[in-house]
Amino acid sequence: MNIFETLTPVERARQLAHPEGEVGLAVADWLNGNNRAANAHMVGLLNLEPGSRVLEIGPGNGRTLPDIIAAAPDVHYTGIDLSPTMVAEASRFNAGLVSAGRAAFHLGTAEHMPFADASFDRIFSLGVIHFWADPARPLAETRRVLRPGGSALMGCLAPRSANDSNRREYGFFLREASEWDRLYRAAGFAEVKAEELETAMTNLDGTPVTRYSIRVTALA
């Protein structure tokens, strides 16, 4: 039995948005396993270069960090997450990289990021932006901390993947690709590409299912 089978739809939604305590750790472990291929694919799409400064919004338990660091020489990673449980777990799991100054995890939100303008060459997130009720502020912050010519890459659920947990009243705000395109351009991004993707994945009960997601790539 996986952790989601023990939770109500409301509890699932809350733990997905803000993982807390032992249940949050179990949810993060499940997500990491289920999204391993998607995470690896996203790391490849970042096209990291030597010395790249990378920001991940919503790193969860930090299991993607080693792949980021290994993608190119001298990469420096920063993660920001609103869950104290996830920041503590990500810092623990990556203690060696943190102590070496290669990585840092911060507690905070995308609406108010504690970073200077143009701090990062790449910004990415997976399964986060569909929790933004009003994306204007976090997208403006993302644009602010991204250097000119830098790129942002974000993935989220598409409306066609809605289920009993990811409903608007539970804090999920699923938008079509065209709406994300408009929002990114309004925040000042250029060369925006928002597309719906179809992926074979595993359902909460272990059965195969087709998932629809949105991937947005944009340049500062």
Contacts in CASP RR format, 6 or more apart in sequence:
PFRMAT RR
TARGET T0000
AUTHOR 0000-0000-0000
METHOD contacts of the structure
MODEL  1
MNIFETLTPVERARQLAHPEGEVGLAVADWLNGNNRAANAHMVGLLNLEP
GSRVLEIGPGNGRTLPDIIAAAPDVHYTGIDLSPTMVAEASRFNAGLVSA
GRAAFHLGTAEHMPFADASFDRIFSLGVIHFWADPARPLAETRRVLRPGG
SALMGCLAPRSANDSNRREYGFFLREASEWDRLYRAAGFAEVKAEELETA
MTNLDGTPVTRYSIRVTALA
2 30 0 8 1.000
2 204 0 8 1.000
2 206 0 8 1.000
3 23 0 8 1.000
3 26 0 8 1.000
3 27 0 8 1.000
3 29 0 8 1.000
3 30 0 8 1.000
4 12 0 8 1.000
4 27 0 8 1.000
4 30 0 8 1.000
4 204 0 8 1.000
5 204 0 8 1.000
5 205 0 8 1.000
7 15 0 8 1.000
7 23 0 8 1.000
9 164 0 8 1.000
9 165 0 8 1.000
9 167 0 8 1.000
9 170 0 8 1.000
10 170 0 8 1.000
11 23 0 8 1.000
12 165 0 8 1.000
13 165 0 8 1.000
13 166 0 8 1.000
13 167 0 8 1.000
13 170 0 8 1.000
13 171 0 8 1.000
13 172 0 8 1.000
14 170 0 8 1.000
15 23 0 8 1.000
15 24 0 8 1.000
15 27 0 8 1.000
16 27 0 8 1.000
16 31 0 8 1.000
16 165 0 8 1.000
16 166 0 8 1.000
17 131 0 8 1.000
17 171 0 8 1.000
17 172 0 8 1.000
18 82 0 8 1.000
18 83 0 8 1.000
19 25 0 8 1.000
19 27 0 8 1.000
19 28 0 8 1.000
19 60 0 8 1.000
19 83 0 8 1.000
19 85 0 8 1.000
19 86 0 8 1.000
20 83 0 8 1.000
20 85 0 8 1.000
21 85 0 8 1.000
24 83 0 8 1.000
24 85 0 8 1.000
24 86 0 8 1.000
25 61 0 8 1.000
25 85 0 8 1.000
25 89 0 8 1.000
28 60 0 8 1.000
28 61 0 8 1.000
28 86 0 8 1.000
28 89 0 8 1.000
29 61 0 8 1.000
32 39 0 8 1.000
32 61 0 8 1.000
32 63 0 8 1.000
34 201 0 8 1.000
34 202 0 8 1.000
35 126 0 8 1.000
38 126 0 8 1.000
38 199 0 8 1.000
39 63 0 8 1.000
39 64 0 8 1.000
39 67 0 8 1.000
39 126 0 8 1.000
40 67 0 8 1.000
42 124 0 8 1.000
42 126 0 8 1.000
42 153 0 8 1.000
42 155 0 8 1.000
43 64 0 8 1.000
43 67 0 8 1.000
43 68 0 8 1.000
43 71 0 8 1.000
44 71 0 8 1.000
45 153 0 8 1.000
45 217 0 8 1.000
46 52 0 8 1.000
46 54 0 8 1.000
46 68 0 8 1.000
46 71 0 8 1.000
46 122 0 8 1.000
46 124 0 8 1.000
46 151 0 8 1.000
46 153 0 8 1.000
47 151 0 8 1.000
48 54 0 8 1.000
48 68 0 8 1.000
48 71 0 8 1.000
48 72 0 8 1.000
48 75 0 8 1.000
48 122 0 8 1.000
49 72 0 8 1.000
49 121 0 8 1.000
50 72 0 8 1.000
50 73 0 8 1.000
50 74 0 8 1.000
50 75 0 8 1.000
51 72 0 8 1.000
51 73 0 8 1.000
51 74 0 8 1.000
51 75 0 8 1.000
51 76 0 8 1.000
51 121 0 8 1.000
52 72 0 8 1.000
52 75 0 8 1.000
52 76 0 8 1.000
52 121 0 8 1.000
52 122 0 8 1.000
53 75 0 8 1.000
53 76 0 8 1.000
53 78 0 8 1.000
53 119 0 8 1.000
53 120 0 8 1.000
53 121 0 8 1.000
53 122 0 8 1.000
54 68 0 8 1.000
54 75 0 8 1.000
54 76 0 8 1.000
54 77 0 8 1.000
54 78 0 8 1.000
54 120 0 8 1.000
54 121 0 8 1.000
54 122 0 8 1.000
54 123 0 8 1.000
54 124 0 8 1.000
55 77 0 8 1.000
55 78 0 8 1.000
55 79 0 8 1.000
55 80 0 8 1.000
55 115 0 8 1.000
55 119 0 8 1.000
55 120 0 8 1.000
55 122 0 8 1.000
55 123 0 8 1.000
55 124 0 8 1.000
55 145 0 8 1.000
56 64 0 8 1.000
56 65 0 8 1.000
56 68 0 8 1.000
56 77 0 8 1.000
56 78 0 8 1.000
56 79 0 8 1.000
56 80 0 8 1.000
56 123 0 8 1.000
56 124 0 8 1.000
56 125 0 8 1.000
57 79 0 8 1.000
57 80 0 8 1.000
57 110 0 8 1.000
57 123 0 8 1.000
57 124 0 8 1.000
57 125 0 8 1.000
57 128 0 8 1.000
57 138 0 8 1.000
57 142 0 8 1.000
57 154 0 8 1.000
58 79 0 8 1.000
58 80 0 8 1.000
58 81 0 8 1.000
58 82 0 8 1.000
58 86 0 8 1.000
58 125 0 8 1.000
58 128 0 8 1.000
59 65 0 8 1.000
59 79 0 8 1.000
59 80 0 8 1.000
59 81 0 8 1.000
59 86 0 8 1.000
59 90 0 8 1.000
59 105 0 8 1.000
60 81 0 8 1.000
60 83 0 8 1.000
60 86 0 8 1.000
60 89 0 8 1.000
60 90 0 8 1.000
61 86 0 8 1.000
61 89 0 8 1.000
61 90 0 8 1.000
61 93 0 8 1.000
62 86 0 8 1.000
62 89 0 8 1.000
62 90 0 8 1.000
62 93 0 8 1.000
62 94 0 8 1.000
62 105 0 8 1.000
63 93 0 8 1.000
65 77 0 8 1.000
65 90 0 8 1.000
65 93 0 8 1.000
65 94 0 8 1.000
65 97 0 8 1.000
65 103 0 8 1.000
66 94 0 8 1.000
66 97 0 8 1.000
68 75 0 8 1.000
68 77 0 8 1.000
69 75 0 8 1.000
69 77 0 8 1.000
69 97 0 8 1.000
69 102 0 8 1.000
69 103 0 8 1.000
75 102 0 8 1.000
76 101 0 8 1.000
76 102 0 8 1.000
76 103 0 8 1.000
77 97 0 8 1.000
77 102 0 8 1.000
77 103 0 8 1.000
77 104 0 8 1.000
78 103 0 8 1.000
78 104 0 8 1.000
78 105 0 8 1.000
78 106 0 8 1.000
78 115 0 8 1.000
78 119 0 8 1.000
78 120 0 8 1.000
79 90 0 8 1.000
79 103 0 8 1.000
79 104 0 8 1.000
79 105 0 8 1.000
79 106 0 8 1.000
80 105 0 8 1.000
80 106 0 8 1.000
80 107 0 8 1.000
80 108 0 8 1.000
80 109 0 8 1.000
80 110 0 8 1.000
80 113 0 8 1.000
80 114 0 8 1.000
81 87 0 8 1.000
81 90 0 8 1.000
81 105 0 8 1.000
81 106 0 8 1.000
81 107 0 8 1.000
81 108 0 8 1.000
82 107 0 8 1.000
82 108 0 8 1.000
82 109 0 8 1.000
84 107 0 8 1.000
87 105 0 8 1.000
87 106 0 8 1.000
87 107 0 8 1.000
90 105 0 8 1.000
91 98 0 8 1.000
91 105 0 8 1.000
94 103 0 8 1.000
94 105 0 8 1.000
97 103 0 8 1.000
98 104 0 8 1.000
98 105 0 8 1.000
106 114 0 8 1.000
108 114 0 8 1.000
109 138 0 8 1.000
110 128 0 8 1.000
110 132 0 8 1.000
110 137 0 8 1.000
110 138 0 8 1.000
110 141 0 8 1.000
110 142 0 8 1.000
111 137 0 8 1.000
111 138 0 8 1.000
111 141 0 8 1.000
112 141 0 8 1.000
113 141 0 8 1.000
113 142 0 8 1.000
113 144 0 8 1.000
113 145 0 8 1.000
115 145 0 8 1.000
116 145 0 8 1.000
117 144 0 8 1.000
117 145 0 8 1.000
118 145 0 8 1.000
118 146 0 8 1.000
118 147 0 8 1.000
118 148 0 8 1.000
119 145 0 8 1.000
119 147 0 8 1.000
120 145 0 8 1.000
120 146 0 8 1.000
120 147 0 8 1.000
120 150 0 8 1.000
121 146 0 8 1.000
121 147 0 8 1.000
121 150 0 8 1.000
121 151 0 8 1.000
122 150 0 8 1.000
122 151 0 8 1.000
122 152 0 8 1.000
122 153 0 8 1.000
123 142 0 8 1.000
123 145 0 8 1.000
123 146 0 8 1.000
123 151 0 8 1.000
123 152 0 8 1.000
123 153 0 8 1.000
124 152 0 8 1.000
124 153 0 8 1.000
124 154 0 8 1.000
125 154 0 8 1.000
125 155 0 8 1.000
126 154 0 8 1.000
126 155 0 8 1.000
126 156 0 8 1.000
127 155 0 8 1.000
127 156 0 8 1.000
127 157 0 8 1.000
128 154 0 8 1.000
128 155 0 8 1.000
128 156 0 8 1.000
129 135 0 8 1.000
129 138 0 8 1.000
129 154 0 8 1.000
129 155 0 8 1.000
129 156 0 8 1.000
129 180 0 8 1.000
129 216 0 8 1.000
130 156 0 8 1.000
130 157 0 8 1.000
130 166 0 8 1.000
130 172 0 8 1.000
130 173 0 8 1.000
130 174 0 8 1.000
130 175 0 8 1.000
131 171 0 8 1.000
131 172 0 8 1.000
131 173 0 8 1.000
132 138 0 8 1.000
132 173 0 8 1.000
133 171 0 8 1.000
133 173 0 8 1.000
135 183 0 8 1.000
135 187 0 8 1.000
136 183 0 8 1.000
136 186 0 8 1.000
136 187 0 8 1.000
139 183 0 8 1.000
139 184 0 8 1.000
139 186 0 8 1.000
139 187 0 8 1.000
139 189 0 8 1.000
140 187 0 8 1.000
142 152 0 8 1.000
142 187 0 8 1.000
143 152 0 8 1.000
143 187 0 8 1.000
143 188 0 8 1.000
143 189 0 8 1.000
143 220 0 8 1.000
146 152 0 8 1.000
146 220 0 8 1.000
147 220 0 8 1.000
148 220 0 8 1.000
149 219 0 8 1.000
149 220 0 8 1.000
150 219 0 8 1.000
150 220 0 8 1.000
151 217 0 8 1.000
151 218 0 8 1.000
151 219 0 8 1.000
151 220 0 8 1.000
152 189 0 8 1.000
152 216 0 8 1.000
152 217 0 8 1.000
152 218 0 8 1.000
152 219 0 8 1.000
152 220 0 8 1.000
153 215 0 8 1.000
153 216 0 8 1.000
153 217 0 8 1.000
154 215 0 8 1.000
154 216 0 8 1.000
155 213 0 8 1.000
155 214 0 8 1.000
155 215 0 8 1.000
155 216 0 8 1.000
156 174 0 8 1.000
156 213 0 8 1.000
156 214 0 8 1.000
157 166 0 8 1.000
157 172 0 8 1.000
157 174 0 8 1.000
157 211 0 8 1.000
157 212 0 8 1.000
157 213 0 8 1.000
157 214 0 8 1.000
158 174 0 8 1.000
158 176 0 8 1.000
158 177 0 8 1.000
158 196 0 8 1.000
158 197 0 8 1.000
158 212 0 8 1.000
158 213 0 8 1.000
158 214 0 8 1.000
159 174 0 8 1.000
159 175 0 8 1.000
159 176 0 8 1.000
159 212 0 8 1.000
160 196 0 8 1.000
160 212 0 8 1.000
161 174 0 8 1.000
161 211 0 8 1.000
161 212 0 8 1.000
161 213 0 8 1.000
162 172 0 8 1.000
162 174 0 8 1.000
165 172 0 8 1.000
166 172 0 8 1.000
166 174 0 8 1.000
168 174 0 8 1.000
175 183 0 8 1.000
175 214 0 8 1.000
176 196 0 8 1.000
176 214 0 8 1.000
177 194 0 8 1.000
177 195 0 8 1.000
177 196 0 8 1.000
177 214 0 8 1.000
177 216 0 8 1.000
178 194 0 8 1.000
180 194 0 8 1.000
180 214 0 8 1.000
180 216 0 8 1.000
181 192 0 8 1.000
181 193 0 8 1.000
181 194 0 8 1.000
181 216 0 8 1.000
184 192 0 8 1.000
184 194 0 8 1.000
184 216 0 8 1.000
184 218 0 8 1.000
185 192 0 8 1.000
189 218 0 8 1.000
189 219 0 8 1.000
189 220 0 8 1.000
190 218 0 8 1.000
190 219 0 8 1.000
190 220 0 8 1.000
191 218 0 8 1.000
191 219 0 8 1.000
192 216 0 8 1.000
192 217 0 8 1.000
192 218 0 8 1.000
193 216 0 8 1.000
193 217 0 8 1.000
193 218 0 8 1.000
194 214 0 8 1.000
194 215 0 8 1.000
194 216 0 8 1.000
195 214 0 8 1.000
195 215 0 8 1.000
195 216 0 8 1.000
196 212 0 8 1.000
196 213 0 8 1.000
196 214 0 8 1.000
197 212 0 8 1.000
197 213 0 8 1.000
197 214 0 8 1.000
197 215 0 8 1.000
198 210 0 8 1.000
198 211 0 8 1.000
198 212 0 8 1.000
199 210 0 8 1.000
199 211 0 8 1.000
199 212 0 8 1.000
199 213 0 8 1.000
200 208 0 8 1.000
200 209 0 8 1.000
200 210 0 8 1.000
200 211 0 8 1.000
201 208 0 8 1.000
201 209 0 8 1.000
201 210 0 8 1.000
201 211 0 8 1.000
202 208 0 8 1.000
202 209 0 8 1.000
203 209 0 8 1.000
END
